[in-house]
Amino acid sequence: MEDYRRQGGIQQLLVAEQEARQIVNAARTAKMSRLKQAKDEAEEEVAKYRAHMEKEYQKTFLESTGFSGLNVKRLDDETVEKIDHLKKQAAKVSPEVIALLMAQVTTVKV
């Protein structure tokens, strides 16, 4: 009878150990899940903060360098004027250049 009780106690200990193992595994799983969730939340927060800081930097950069809409428009206008000026100059010398090229191409040197 004593052996039977001892076996029953051992059996209870084995069952209790198995239950404890399941509880520990469940706790580990929950901990890993929470750590992953916290990591994802932190990465999202970092991305938002980075985007915010980049926006602030761009704003500060544009203000400090003077690249406002007005300056961009002025630079575009100046560029168009310079291009028009260069086209007019090219049109003036174009006949001379063509004549020079034709003379060089059609002249036969012996």
ABEGO torsion letter per residue (X at the ends): XAAAAAAAAAAAAAAAAAAAAAAAAAAAAAAAAAAAAAAAAAAAAAAAAAAAAAAAAAAAAAAAAGBBAAAAAAAAAAAAAAAAAAAAAAAAAAAAAAAAAAAAAABBBX
